[in-house]
Amino acid sequence: MQVAEKEAEEFLVQGMTAKEELTETIMTMFKEFDKDGKGFVSRSEFIDTMCSMELGLNRRELNALLFHVVDQDNDGTINYNEFVPFAYDMLHKLATLRLLENERKQDELAQFLKDLFDRETLR
């Protein structure tokens, strides 16, 4: 798993043509969370947006666990500087999951071809 995470991180950084593109992606994410455009993400905006992602976490879990982790200064809002590490971690995890999914698909394809070859060899 650590190898996949490292590859995902490299993919994440190299997949973006430049640091500016990564910054732009994170800013876009921040704006999606900041529904009212006030320059910070309120607790309700954060929870509503996370719930819409259907990650399997309920409102209580998001409120009790995740919001407090991201809201580092505990002021009840998430500013851009607090959001950046969270967004980067999310992008990193998504890249890891994509790599793992691609590896799984490649393994399934290899197994299918092997099985097909074995069946043809037995004829």
KETOR-899571 format. One record per residue: residue number from 1; residue in one letter; x, y, z of N, C-alpha, C in turn. Coordinates in pm, 1 decimal. Example, Ala and Ser with C-alpha at 12.3 -4.5 7.8 and 13.67 -1.06 7.14 Angstrom:
BEGIN
<node i="1" aa="a" n_u="1319.0" n_v="-569.0" n_w="780.0" ca_u="1230.0" ca_v="-450.0" ca_w="780.0" c_u="1320.0" c_v="-330.0" c_w="780.0"/>
<node i="2" aa="s" n_u="1285.0" n_v="-225.0" n_w="708.0" ca_u="1367.0" ca_v="-106.0" ca_w="714.0" c_u="1290.0" c_v="3.0" c_w="787.0"/>
END
This chain:
BEGIN
<node i="1" aa="m" n_u="82.1" n_v="-119.2" n_w="0.0" ca_u="0.0" ca_v="0.0" ca_w="0.0" c_u="86.8" c_v="126.0" c_w="0.0"/>
<node i="2" aa="q" n_u="199.2" n_v="124.8" n_w="70.8" ca_u="285.1" ca_v="242.4" ca_w="74.7" c_u="341.7" c_v="272.9" c_w="-63.3"/>
<node i="3" aa="v" n_u="371.8" n_v="169.0" n_w="-139.6" ca_u="423.0" ca_v="190.2" ca_w="-275.1" c_u="316.5" c_v="260.5" c_w="-358.1"/>
<node i="4" aa="a" n_u="192.7" n_v="214.4" n_w="-347.3" ca_u="83.8" ca_v="276.4" ca_w="-422.7" c_u="64.1" c_v="420.8" c_w="-379.8"/>
<node i="5" aa="e" n_u="75.0" n_v="447.9" n_w="-250.0" ca_u="59.9" ca_v="585.2" ca_w="-202.6" c_u="171.6" c_v="673.7" c_w="-256.6"/>
<node i="6" aa="k" n_u="294.6" n_v="620.2" n_w="-258.6" ca_u="407.8" ca_v="697.8" ca_w="-311.2" c_u="387.8" c_v="724.2" c_w="-460.4"/>
<node i="7" aa="e" n_u="345.1" n_v="620.6" n_w="-534.0" ca_u="318.6" ca_v="638.1" ca_w="-676.7" c_u="205.8" c_v="738.2" c_w="-698.2"/>
<node i="8" aa="a" n_u="105.1" n_v="732.5" n_w="-611.4" ca_u="-7.0" ca_v="825.7" ca_w="-623.1" c_u="39.3" c_v="968.1" c_w="-600.8"/>
<node i="9" aa="e" n_u="127.2" n_v="985.7" n_w="-503.1" ca_u="178.7" ca_v="1119.6" ca_w="-476.2" c_u="257.8" c_v="1170.8" c_w="-596.0"/>
<node i="10" aa="e" n_u="341.2" n_v="1084.2" n_w="-654.4" ca_u="417.3" ca_v="1124.2" ca_w="-772.6" c_u="323.5" c_v="1155.9" c_w="-888.1"/>
<node i="11" aa="f" n_u="220.7" n_v="1071.4" n_w="-904.3" ca_u="121.7" ca_v="1094.0" ca_w="-1009.2" c_u="50.3" c_v="1226.2" c_w="-987.3"/>
<node i="12" aa="l" n_u="15.6" n_v="1251.1" n_w="-861.5" ca_u="-55.2" ca_v="1373.9" ca_w="-828.6" c_u="28.9" c_v="1495.2" c_w="-863.6"/>
<node i="13" aa="v" n_u="154.6" n_v="1492.6" n_w="-825.0" ca_u="242.5" ca_v="1606.6" ca_w="-850.1" c_u="280.4" c_v="1613.8" c_w="-997.6"/>
<node i="14" aa="q" n_u="317.8" n_v="1499.4" n_w="-1058.0" ca_u="360.2" ca_v="1499.4" ca_w="-1197.8" c_u="242.0" c_v="1508.2" c_w="-1292.6"/>
<node i="15" aa="g" n_u="126.9" n_v="1456.1" n_w="-1248.5" ca_u="7.9" ca_v="1460.5" ca_w="-1331.9" c_u="-39.3" c_v="1602.9" c_w="-1355.4"/>
<node i="16" aa="m" n_u="-13.8" n_v="1687.6" n_w="-1261.5" ca_u="-43.1" ca_v="1829.2" ca_w="-1279.3" c_u="76.7" c_v="1887.9" c_w="-1355.1"/>
<node i="17" aa="t" n_u="50.4" n_v="1969.1" n_w="-1454.2" ca_u="160.8" ca_v="2020.7" ca_w="-1534.7" c_u="249.4" c_v="2115.2" c_w="-1456.3"/>
<node i="18" aa="a" n_u="196.7" n_v="2172.7" n_w="-1350.2" ca_u="278.0" ca_v="2263.1" ca_w="-1270.1" c_u="215.5" c_v="2279.2" c_w="-1132.2"/>
<node i="19" aa="k" n_u="294.5" n_v="2332.0" n_w="-1043.2" ca_u="244.5" ca_v="2358.3" ca_w="-908.5" c_u="123.2" c_v="2451.0" c_w="-914.5"/>
<node i="20" aa="e" n_u="123.4" n_v="2542.6" n_w="-1010.5" ca_u="12.3" ca_v="2635.8" ca_w="-1025.0" c_u="-118.4" c_v="2561.9" c_w="-1054.1"/>
<node i="21" aa="e" n_u="-109.4" n_v="2454.5" n_w="-1130.8" ca_u="-229.7" ca_v="2378.5" ca_w="-1163.3" c_u="-284.4" c_v="2309.1" c_w="-1039.3"/>
<node i="22" aa="l" n_u="-195.2" n_v="2255.4" n_w="-956.3" ca_u="-238.0" ca_v="2194.3" ca_w="-830.9" c_u="-302.4" c_v="2299.8" c_w="-741.3"/>
<node i="23" aa="t" n_u="-239.9" n_v="2416.4" n_w="-733.2" ca_u="-294.7" ca_v="2526.2" ca_w="-653.4" c_u="-432.1" c_v="2566.7" c_w="-705.4"/>
<node i="24" aa="e" n_u="-446.2" n_v="2571.8" n_w="-836.9" ca_u="-574.4" ca_v="2607.4" ca_w="-898.3" c_u="-681.3" c_v="2502.7" c_w="-866.5"/>
<node i="25" aa="t" n_u="-643.9" n_v="2375.7" n_w="-870.7" ca_u="-737.7" ca_v="2268.5" ca_w="-838.7" c_u="-785.7" c_v="2280.5" c_w="-694.6"/>
<node i="26" aa="i" n_u="-692.7" n_v="2306.6" n_w="-603.6" ca_u="-729.3" ca_v="2319.8" ca_w="-462.7" c_u="-816.2" c_v="2443.8" c_w="-442.1"/>
<node i="27" aa="m" n_u="-786.3" n_v="2552.8" n_w="-511.3" ca_u="-868.9" ca_v="2673.2" ca_w="-500.6" c_u="-1009.9" c_v="2645.9" c_w="-551.6"/>
<node i="28" aa="t" n_u="-1020.9" n_v="2570.9" n_w="-659.9" ca_u="-1152.2" ca_v="2534.7" ca_w="-713.1" c_u="-1229.4" c_v="2451.3" c_w="-611.4"/>
<node i="29" aa="m" n_u="-1160.5" n_v="2356.8" n_w="-548.8" ca_u="-1225.1" ca_v="2276.6" ca_w="-444.5" c_u="-1273.2" c_v="2366.2" c_w="-330.8"/>
<node i="30" aa="f" n_u="-1188.1" n_v="2459.8" n_w="-288.6" ca_u="-1224.3" ca_v="2550.0" ca_w="-179.1" c_u="-1350.5" c_v="2628.7" c_w="-214.3"/>
<node i="31" aa="k" n_u="-1356.9" n_v="2677.7" n_w="-337.1" ca_u="-1474.1" ca_v="2754.3" ca_w="-380.6" c_u="-1599.8" c_v="2668.2" c_w="-383.1"/>
<node i="32" aa="e" n_u="-1584.4" n_v="2539.4" n_w="-415.0" ca_u="-1699.5" ca_v="2449.3" ca_w="-413.0" c_u="-1750.4" c_v="2429.3" c_w="-271.1"/>
<node i="33" aa="f" n_u="-1660.7" n_v="2424.4" n_w="-175.5" ca_u="-1699.9" ca_v="2411.5" ca_w="-35.3" c_u="-1757.9" c_v="2543.2" c_w="16.7"/>
<node i="34" aa="d" n_u="-1698.7" n_v="2655.5" n_w="-22.7" ca_u="-1739.1" ca_v="2788.9" ca_w="24.0" c_u="-1858.4" c_v="2836.7" c_w="-58.6"/>
<node i="35" aa="k" n_u="-1973.9" n_v="2778.4" n_w="-33.2" ca_u="-2094.0" ca_v="2802.2" ca_w="-114.2" c_u="-2135.0" c_v="2949.6" c_w="-120.4"/>
<node i="36" aa="d" n_u="-2121.2" n_v="3021.2" n_w="-9.0" ca_u="-2167.0" ca_v="3160.0" ca_w="-6.8" c_u="-2058.6" c_v="3260.2" c_w="-45.9"/>
<node i="37" aa="g" n_u="-1937.9" n_v="3211.4" n_w="-75.2" ca_u="-1830.9" ca_v="3297.1" ca_w="-123.5" c_u="-1775.3" c_v="3395.9" c_w="-22.4"/>
<node i="38" aa="k" n_u="-1787.7" n_v="3365.8" n_w="105.4" ca_u="-1739.1" ca_v="3457.2" ca_w="209.4" c_u="-1588.9" c_v="3445.5" c_w="235.6"/>
<node i="39" aa="g" n_u="-1523.3" n_v="3349.6" n_w="171.2" ca_u="-1378.9" ca_v="3335.1" ca_w="189.9" c_u="-1341.0" c_v="3236.8" c_w="298.0"/>
<node i="40" aa="f" n_u="-1439.3" n_v="3169.4" n_w="353.2" ca_u="-1414.7" ca_v="3063.2" ca_w="450.8" c_u="-1527.1" c_v="2961.2" c_w="439.0"/>
<node i="41" aa="v" n_u="-1501.8" n_v="2842.6" n_w="490.2" ca_u="-1600.1" ca_v="2734.7" ca_w="484.4" c_u="-1660.9" c_v="2719.7" c_w="623.2"/>
<node i="42" aa="s" n_u="-1791.6" n_v="2737.9" n_w="630.4" ca_u="-1860.7" ca_v="2720.5" ca_w="757.9" c_u="-1877.3" c_v="2571.2" c_w="786.2"/>
<node i="43" aa="r" n_u="-1911.5" n_v="2542.0" n_w="908.0" ca_u="-1935.4" ca_v="2403.0" ca_w="947.1" c_u="-2043.5" c_v="2340.7" c_w="858.7"/>
<node i="44" aa="s" n_u="-2153.8" n_v="2411.8" n_w="838.3" ca_u="-2262.9" ca_v="2354.7" ca_w="758.2" c_u="-2222.1" c_v="2337.3" c_w="611.8"/>
<node i="45" aa="e" n_u="-2146.0" n_v="2432.2" n_w="556.4" ca_u="-2098.6" ca_v="2417.1" ca_w="418.4" c_u="-2008.5" c_v="2294.8" c_w="405.8"/>
<node i="46" aa="f" n_u="-1919.7" n_v="2278.3" n_w="501.8" ca_u="-1826.8" ca_v="2165.5" ca_w="499.8" c_u="-1903.3" c_v="2033.7" c_w="505.7"/>
<node i="47" aa="i" n_u="-1994.3" n_v="2024.2" n_w="602.1" ca_u="-2067.9" ca_v="1899.0" ca_w="621.5" c_u="-2158.3" c_v="1870.4" c_w="502.3"/>
<node i="48" aa="d" n_u="-2229.0" n_v="1972.5" n_w="451.7" ca_u="-2316.2" ca_v="1952.3" ca_w="335.7" c_u="-2237.6" c_v="1904.8" c_w="213.8"/>
<node i="49" aa="t" n_u="-2123.1" n_v="1968.0" n_w="188.5" ca_u="-2042.2" ca_v="1930.4" ca_w="72.2" c_u="-1986.5" c_v="1789.7" c_w="88.4"/>
<node i="50" aa="m" n_u="-1935.9" n_v="1757.8" n_w="207.0" ca_u="-1881.8" ca_v="1623.3" ca_w="230.1" c_u="-1991.7" c_v="1517.9" c_w="219.4"/>
<node i="51" aa="c" n_u="-2111.6" n_v="1546.9" n_w="270.8" ca_u="-2222.9" ca_v="1451.8" ca_w="259.5" c_u="-2260.9" c_v="1428.4" c_w="113.5"/>
<node i="52" aa="s" n_u="-2252.7" n_v="1533.1" n_w="31.8" ca_u="-2288.2" ca_v="1519.1" ca_w="-109.5" c_u="-2191.0" c_v="1428.9" c_w="-184.6"/>
<node i="53" aa="m" n_u="-2072.8" n_v="1407.4" n_w="-127.3" ca_u="-1973.2" ca_v="1321.2" ca_w="-191.0" c_u="-2000.8" c_v="1173.2" c_w="-167.4"/>
<node i="54" aa="e" n_u="-2096.3" n_v="1142.7" n_w="-80.9" ca_u="-2135.5" ca_v="1004.5" ca_w="-52.6" c_u="-2015.4" c_v="917.3" c_w="-18.2"/>
<node i="55" aa="l" n_u="-1941.9" n_v="958.9" n_w="84.6" ca_u="-1822.4" ca_v="886.6" ca_w="127.9" c_u="-1851.8" c_v="782.9" c_w="235.3"/>
<node i="56" aa="g" n_u="-1977.8" n_v="770.4" n_w="273.8" ca_u="-2013.4" ca_v="673.1" ca_w="375.8" c_u="-2001.1" c_v="726.6" c_w="517.4"/>
<node i="57" aa="l" n_u="-1981.2" n_v="856.6" n_w="531.8" ca_u="-1975.4" ca_v="918.4" ca_w="664.2" c_u="-2104.5" c_v="995.4" c_w="686.8"/>
<node i="58" aa="n" n_u="-2159.7" n_v="983.1" n_w="807.5" ca_u="-2281.2" ca_v="1058.8" ca_w="835.5" c_u="-2245.8" c_v="1197.6" c_w="888.0"/>
<node i="59" aa="r" n_u="-2347.7" n_v="1281.6" n_w="903.0" ca_u="-2326.4" ca_v="1420.6" ca_w="945.7" c_u="-2257.0" c_v="1427.3" c_w="1081.1"/>
<node i="60" aa="r" n_u="-2295.3" n_v="1338.9" n_w="1169.8" ca_u="-2237.0" ca_v="1339.6" ca_w="1304.4" c_u="-2087.8" c_v="1308.5" c_w="1299.3"/>
<node i="61" aa="e" n_u="-2052.2" n_v="1207.1" n_w="1220.2" ca_u="-1910.8" ca_v="1171.1" ca_w="1206.3" c_u="-1831.3" c_v="1285.7" c_w="1144.0"/>
<node i="62" aa="l" n_u="-1887.6" n_v="1346.1" n_w="1041.9" ca_u="-1819.2" ca_v="1458.0" ca_w="977.0" c_u="-1801.2" c_v="1574.5" c_w="1073.4"/>
<node i="63" aa="n" n_u="-1904.1" n_v="1601.4" n_w="1150.8" ca_u="-1898.2" ca_v="1712.2" ca_w="1245.7" c_u="-1800.6" c_v="1683.2" c_w="1359.0"/>
<node i="64" aa="a" n_u="-1812.1" n_v="1566.4" n_w="1416.2" ca_u="-1732.0" ca_v="1533.3" ca_w="1534.3" c_u="-1586.4" c_v="1505.6" c_w="1500.4"/>
<node i="65" aa="l" n_u="-1563.5" n_v="1441.6" n_w="1388.9" ca_u="-1428.3" ca_v="1398.2" ca_w="1358.0" c_u="-1356.7" c_v="1491.1" c_w="1261.2"/>
<node i="66" aa="l" n_u="-1410.1" n_v="1499.4" n_w="1142.8" ca_u="-1336.4" ca_v="1562.8" ca_w="1034.6" c_u="-1330.6" c_v="1714.6" c_w="1044.6"/>
<node i="67" aa="f" n_u="-1441.9" n_v="1778.4" n_w="1075.4" ca_u="-1440.9" ca_v="1924.7" ca_w="1079.5" c_u="-1338.7" c_v="1975.3" c_w="1180.4"/>
<node i="68" aa="h" n_u="-1333.6" n_v="1912.5" n_w="1295.9" ca_u="-1240.8" ca_v="1957.8" ca_w="1399.8" c_u="-1095.0" c_v="1936.5" c_w="1360.3"/>
<node i="69" aa="v" n_u="-1069.9" n_v="1837.5" n_w="1278.4" ca_u="-933.2" ca_v="1814.2" ca_w="1230.7" c_u="-892.1" c_v="1923.9" c_w="1132.4"/>
<node i="70" aa="v" n_u="-982.0" n_v="1960.1" n_w="1043.9" ca_u="-950.5" ca_v="2059.7" ca_w="942.0" c_u="-949.7" c_v="2200.9" c_w="1001.8"/>
<node i="71" aa="d" n_u="-1043.3" n_v="2228.3" n_w="1092.1" ca_u="-1051.5" ca_v="2359.5" ca_w="1158.1" c_u="-945.0" c_v="2367.3" c_w="1266.8"/>
<node i="72" aa="q" n_u="-823.0" n_v="2394.2" n_w="1225.6" ca_u="-708.0" ca_v="2386.2" ca_w="1316.0" c_u="-710.1" c_v="2490.2" c_w="1427.4"/>
<node i="73" aa="d" n_u="-764.4" n_v="2607.7" n_w="1400.8" ca_u="-766.3" ca_v="2709.6" ca_w="1506.4" c_u="-896.3" c_v="2708.5" c_w="1587.4"/>
<node i="74" aa="n" n_u="-983.4" n_v="2612.4" n_w="1557.4" ca_u="-1108.8" ca_v="2591.9" ca_w="1631.7" c_u="-1196.0" c_v="2717.0" c_w="1639.4"/>
<node i="75" aa="d" n_u="-1199.5" n_v="2793.2" n_w="1529.6" ca_u="-1285.0" ca_v="2911.8" ca_w="1529.9" c_u="-1422.0" c_v="2885.2" c_w="1468.0"/>
<node i="76" aa="g" n_u="-1449.1" n_v="2759.5" n_w="1431.1" ca_u="-1578.2" ca_v="2723.5" ca_w="1374.6" c_u="-1587.2" c_v="2741.5" c_w="1224.6"/>
<node i="77" aa="t" n_u="-1478.1" n_v="2783.9" n_w="1161.7" ca_u="-1472.7" ca_v="2797.9" ca_w="1016.3" c_u="-1339.8" c_v="2741.9" c_w="966.1"/>
<node i="78" aa="i" n_u="-1336.2" n_v="2715.8" n_w="837.4" ca_u="-1213.4" ca_v="2666.5" ca_w="774.7" c_u="-1169.5" c_v="2771.1" c_w="673.1"/>
<node i="79" aa="n" n_u="-1052.9" n_v="2829.7" n_w="696.5" ca_u="-1000.3" ca_v="2926.0" ca_w="599.6" c_u="-918.8" c_v="2850.3" c_w="494.6"/>
<node i="80" aa="y" n_u="-874.9" n_v="2922.2" n_w="393.1" ca_u="-803.3" ca_v="2858.6" ca_w="282.4" c_u="-677.0" c_v="2787.0" c_w="330.3"/>
<node i="81" aa="n" n_u="-601.6" n_v="2849.3" n_w="419.4" ca_u="-477.4" ca_v="2787.7" ca_w="468.0" c_u="-503.4" c_v="2659.1" c_w="545.6"/>
<node i="82" aa="e" n_u="-616.0" n_v="2650.7" n_w="613.9" ca_u="-652.2" ca_v="2526.8" ca_w="682.9" c_u="-701.2" c_v="2422.4" c_w="582.8"/>
<node i="83" aa="f" n_u="-761.9" n_v="2468.8" n_w="475.0" ca_u="-820.9" ca_v="2380.1" ca_w="375.2" c_u="-716.7" c_v="2310.8" c_w="288.4"/>
<node i="84" aa="v" n_u="-605.8" n_v="2379.1" n_w="259.4" ca_u="-505.5" ca_v="2327.4" ca_w="165.4" c_u="-454.1" c_v="2188.7" c_w="203.9"/>
<node i="85" aa="p" n_u="-407.6" n_v="2164.8" n_w="327.6" ca_u="-358.6" ca_v="2029.9" ca_w="360.0" c_u="-467.6" c_v="1923.3" c_w="347.6"/>
<node i="86" aa="f" n_u="-589.8" n_v="1958.1" n_w="386.4" ca_u="-702.6" ca_v="1865.6" ca_w="374.7" c_u="-728.6" c_v="1831.6" c_w="228.0"/>
<node i="87" aa="a" n_u="-732.0" n_v="1933.8" n_w="142.2" ca_u="-757.8" ca_v="1912.1" ca_w="-0.5" c_u="-646.4" c_v="1830.1" c_w="-64.1"/>
<node i="88" aa="y" n_u="-522.4" n_v="1861.1" n_w="-30.1" ca_u="-410.3" ca_v="1785.2" ca_w="-84.7" c_u="-421.1" c_v="1638.7" c_w="-42.9"/>
<node i="89" aa="d" n_u="-453.0" n_v="1614.1" n_w="84.1" ca_u="-468.9" ca_v="1476.1" ca_w="131.3" c_u="-581.2" c_v="1405.1" c_w="57.0"/>
<node i="90" aa="m" n_u="-691.6" n_v="1476.5" n_w="30.6" ca_u="-801.9" ca_v="1416.1" ca_w="-45.0" c_u="-757.3" c_v="1380.9" c_w="-186.4"/>
<node i="91" aa="l" n_u="-688.7" n_v="1473.8" n_w="-252.6" ca_u="-640.7" ca_v="1447.4" ca_w="-388.6" c_u="-541.4" c_v="1331.5" c_w="-390.0"/>
<node i="92" aa="h" n_u="-455.7" n_v="1327.9" n_w="-290.0" ca_u="-357.7" ca_v="1220.0" ca_w="-277.9" c_u="-429.0" c_v="1085.8" c_w="-262.1"/>
<node i="93" aa="k" n_u="-529.5" n_v="1080.4" n_w="-176.4" ca_u="-603.1" ca_v="955.8" ca_w="-153.7" c_u="-678.4" c_v="914.4" c_w="-279.9"/>
<node i="94" aa="l" n_u="-738.6" n_v="1009.8" n_w="-349.2" ca_u="-808.3" ca_v="977.5" ca_w="-474.3" c_u="-712.4" c_v="921.6" c_w="-578.1"/>
<node i="95" aa="a" n_u="-594.5" n_v="980.8" n_w="-588.8" ca_u="-494.6" ca_v="930.6" ca_w="-683.5" c_u="-451.8" c_v="789.8" c_w="-645.1"/>
<node i="96" aa="t" n_u="-434.5" n_v="765.4" n_w="-514.6" ca_u="-398.2" ca_v="631.4" ca_w="-467.3" c_u="-506.0" c_v="531.1" c_w="-504.4"/>
<node i="97" aa="l" n_u="-631.2" n_v="567.2" n_w="-480.1" ca_u="-742.1" ca_v="476.9" ca_w="-511.7" c_u="-750.0" c_v="449.0" c_w="-661.2"/>
<node i="98" aa="r" n_u="-725.1" n_v="550.5" n_w="-742.6" ca_u="-725.3" ca_v="529.2" ca_w="-888.4" c_u="-615.2" c_v="432.3" c_w="-929.9"/>
<node i="99" aa="l" n_u="-496.0" n_v="450.2" n_w="-872.9" ca_u="-386.1" ca_v="359.1" ca_w="-905.3" c_u="-418.9" c_v="216.5" c_w="-864.0"/>
<node i="100" aa="l" n_u="-473.7" n_v="201.4" n_w="-743.8" ca_u="-509.4" ca_v="67.4" ca_w="-696.5" c_u="-617.4" c_v="5.9" c_w="-784.0"/>
<node i="101" aa="e" n_u="-714.0" n_v="86.4" n_w="-825.6" ca_u="-820.3" ca_v="37.7" ca_w="-913.0" c_u="-762.3" c_v="-4.6" c_w="-1047.9"/>
<node i="102" aa="n" n_u="-670.8" n_v="75.9" n_w="-1102.2" ca_u="-606.8" ca_v="40.2" ca_w="-1229.2" c_u="-526.2" c_v="-88.3" c_w="-1216.1"/>
<node i="103" aa="e" n_u="-453.7" n_v="-103.5" n_w="-1104.2" ca_u="-377.5" ca_v="-226.6" ca_w="-1081.5" c_u="-470.8" c_v="-346.4" c_w="-1073.3"/>
<node i="104" aa="r" n_u="-583.8" n_v="-329.2" n_w="-1004.3" ca_u="-680.9" ca_v="-437.9" ca_w="-991.9" c_u="-735.0" c_v="-475.1" c_w="-1129.5"/>
<node i="105" aa="k" n_u="-767.3" n_v="-375.7" n_w="-1210.5" ca_u="-818.5" ca_v="-402.4" ca_w="-1345.1" c_u="-713.1" c_v="-472.6" c_w="-1429.7"/>
<node i="106" aa="q" n_u="-587.8" n_v="-431.2" n_w="-1416.9" ca_u="-480.4" ca_v="-496.3" ca_w="-1491.4" c_u="-464.3" c_v="-641.0" c_w="-1446.4"/>
<node i="107" aa="d" n_u="-472.9" n_v="-664.4" n_w="-1315.8" ca_u="-463.6" ca_v="-800.7" ca_w="-1263.4" c_u="-578.6" c_v="-886.4" c_w="-1314.8"/>
<node i="108" aa="e" n_u="-699.7" n_v="-829.1" n_w="-1317.3" ca_u="-815.5" ca_v="-902.9" ca_w="-1367.4" c_u="-799.1" c_v="-934.6" c_w="-1515.7"/>
<node i="109" aa="l" n_u="-749.8" n_v="-839.3" n_w="-1592.6" ca_u="-727.5" ca_v="-861.4" ca_w="-1735.3" c_u="-622.0" c_v="-968.9" c_w="-1756.5"/>
<node i="110" aa="a" n_u="-513.7" n_v="-961.6" n_w="-1680.5" ca_u="-407.9" ca_v="-1062.2" ca_w="-1692.0" c_u="-462.4" c_v="-1200.5" c_w="-1658.1"/>
<node i="111" aa="q" n_u="-544.3" n_v="-1209.2" n_w="-1553.3" ca_u="-602.4" ca_v="-1338.1" ca_w="-1514.4" c_u="-697.1" c_v="-1388.7" c_w="-1622.8"/>
<node i="112" aa="f" n_u="-777.8" n_v="-1299.6" n_w="-1679.9" ca_u="-868.7" ca_v="-1337.3" ca_w="-1786.9" c_u="-790.9" c_v="-1393.0" c_w="-1905.8"/>
<node i="113" aa="l" n_u="-684.6" n_v="-1323.9" n_w="-1945.3" ca_u="-604.2" ca_v="-1369.7" ca_w="-2059.0" c_u="-535.7" c_v="-1502.3" c_w="-2028.4"/>
<node i="114" aa="k" n_u="-488.4" n_v="-1517.6" n_w="-1905.7" ca_u="-425.7" ca_v="-1643.5" ca_w="-1865.6" c_u="-527.1" c_v="-1757.0" c_w="-1871.6"/>
<node i="115" aa="d" n_u="-646.8" n_v="-1732.2" n_w="-1818.0" ca_u="-751.9" ca_v="-1834.1" ca_w="-1821.2" c_u="-789.5" c_v="-1868.9" c_w="-1964.6"/>
<node i="116" aa="l" n_u="-799.2" n_v="-1768.9" n_w="-2048.6" ca_u="-831.9" ca_v="-1790.7" ca_w="-2189.0" c_u="-723.1" c_v="-1874.0" c_w="-2256.1"/>
<node i="117" aa="f" n_u="-597.9" n_v="-1840.2" n_w="-2229.6" ca_u="-485.7" ca_v="-1915.2" ca_w="-2284.5" c_u="-489.0" c_v="-2060.1" c_w="-2235.9"/>
<node i="118" aa="d" n_u="-514.1" n_v="-2078.9" n_w="-2105.9" ca_u="-520.0" ca_v="-2214.2" ca_w="-2049.6" c_u="-630.6" c_v="-2295.7" c_w="-2114.5"/>
<node i="119" aa="r" n_u="-746.5" n_v="-2234.4" n_w="-2138.2" ca_u="-857.3" ca_v="-2307.0" ca_w="-2201.4" c_u="-822.2" c_v="-2345.8" c_w="-2344.7"/>
<node i="120" aa="e" n_u="-759.0" n_v="-2254.0" n_w="-2416.3" ca_u="-721.2" ca_v="-2281.5" ca_w="-2554.6" c_u="-612.7" c_v="-2388.8" c_w="-2561.3"/>
<node i="121" aa="t" n_u="-523.6" n_v="-2390.8" n_w="-2463.9" ca_u="-415.7" ca_v="-2488.7" ca_w="-2460.6" c_u="-470.8" c_v="-2628.4" c_w="-2435.4"/>
<node i="122" aa="l" n_u="-576.7" n_v="-2637.5" n_w="-2356.8" ca_u="-635.8" ca_v="-2767.1" ca_w="-2323.5" c_u="-715.1" c_v="-2826.0" c_w="-2439.0"/>
<node i="123" aa="r" n_u="-748.3" n_v="-2751.3" n_w="-2538.1" ca_u="-829.2" ca_v="-2801.9" ca_w="-2650.4" c_u="-749.7" c_v="-2886.8" c_w="-2741.6"/>
END
